[in-house]
Amino acid sequence: MKVLLAARRRSPRPAMILSGVALALAGASCQGGNGDDAGVAEGADAVLAGEITVFAAASLSDAFAELGAAMENEGDATSIEFSFASSSALRVQIEEGAPADVFASADLVQMELAVDAGIVEAPAVFARNELVIVVPDGNPAGTESVEDLADAGLRVVLANEDVPIGRYAREVVGSLAGGLGTGFEEAVLANVVSNESDARAVLAKVELGEADAGIVYITDALVAGEAVEVIEIPDGVNVAAEYPIGVVSDADNPGGASGFIDFVLSDDGQAILREHGFTSG
């Protein structure tokens, strides 16, 4: 199994435009992790074999690494290459011709754009996540709640607003402003000292003490362990992040891609995701 830091490129290909495409993910999402045909491109026989290239959101790094190892153990002829980055960056890379068989996004927006561009087929929601605030071990700034993000001088780090975790974080801040006043949102955004490329980059800033607080997925906080402390975001303003997955339209290994997705949706795959803090799709 290989983990790639950057995607390889091949010659760009024209996008296949699908007329009247609607992303009906609710109906296609996995039901009880039974591994039905949701998310499998029509006409592709699911065969767990050959080299499978998976482009996946950075927050899936640890869970998918374990999934990949389990799959490689099941299929002797299977080799899985992962490329982890922000969902928006990965979508653009696929559009520009980077070779991929599977695309797993951290939000519906990027998947909808991929479907509209004709580069991904039959996506299905396979996992969900939620947001938390992380502070460095020892909490030197004394942050105790989401309201404290507006404290003058607090160094806050978020992800760029064009990537899922950055957009989700700003949604949370905007929702809090509904009860705390518009001045709250302005104060929090004024405290932002860095906008990072993805959730893992936000987490790294906090772990290194280069920020007093950051907003990441709960799954990222679990990876950090004792390096950070977690402050929960109230359910009423938190965001339920949905993760869709689909076969890339011109995948070199569509059967392997479908096999990978089947495994992710299976009971075994869902169990691995839950171990890493995700909830079922």
C-alpha positions, 0 to 999 in steps of 0.5 A: 500500500502506498500513500501519495503526498501529491497526485500524478498527472496524465493528459487531461481528458474531456469531462463527460457531461451528464444531463439532468444529474441529481446527487441523490445520496440519501437514497444511495447511502449505505444502509446498515453497512450491508455493502449493497450496490450503492456507490458502484458504477453501473457496468463495473463488476466489483473485483478486489484486484489490481492496482486501485488509486484512491483520492480521499479527504485528509481526515480519512488518512488513518481510517483509510490506511487501515481499510487499505491494509485490510483489503490488501490482506484479502486480495493477494493481487491487490495494491492500493495507492492513496492520495490524501489532501483537501477534497476541493484540491483532489476534485480539481486534480481529477478534473485536470487529469490526475489518474484516480479510480475512487474519490472520497470527499469530506462533504457533499458540495465537492462531490456534487461538483464532481458529478456535475463535471461528469468525473464521478459516478453513483456516489454514496454517503459512507460515513459522518463526522462532527466538529470539535475545538482543539487546544494545545495540551495544558490549554495555555490560553484558558479556552473553555467554550466556543464563546471564548473563540471571540476573546481578544488576542486569542490565536485561532486557526481554521482551514481555508473556507473553500475546503470542507472543514473550513466551510463547516467551521465558519458555519458553526461560527455563523450559527453561534452568531445567531444567538451571540450577535454578529459581533461574535462572528466578526471577533472570531474571524478577526482572531484567525491567524492562519488559514490552512489547507486541510484539517490535519494542517489545522491540527498540526498548528495547534499541536505545535503551539502555534495557535491557541485553538482550532476547529477540526473533526473529532476524528482528527482530535482522536489521532492527536491523542494527549497532544491536544485537549478537546472542547465540544461544540453544542449539538444545536450549532454543530455540523454533521459532516457527510462523506460521499464516495464514488467511482471516477468515471474513467477509472483505469480499474473500475472493477477494483474501484467498485470492490474498494467501495463495497468494502468501505460500505461493508460491515467490516469496513464500517467497523474500521471507520467507527474505530476511528471516530466516524459514524455510519453513513 
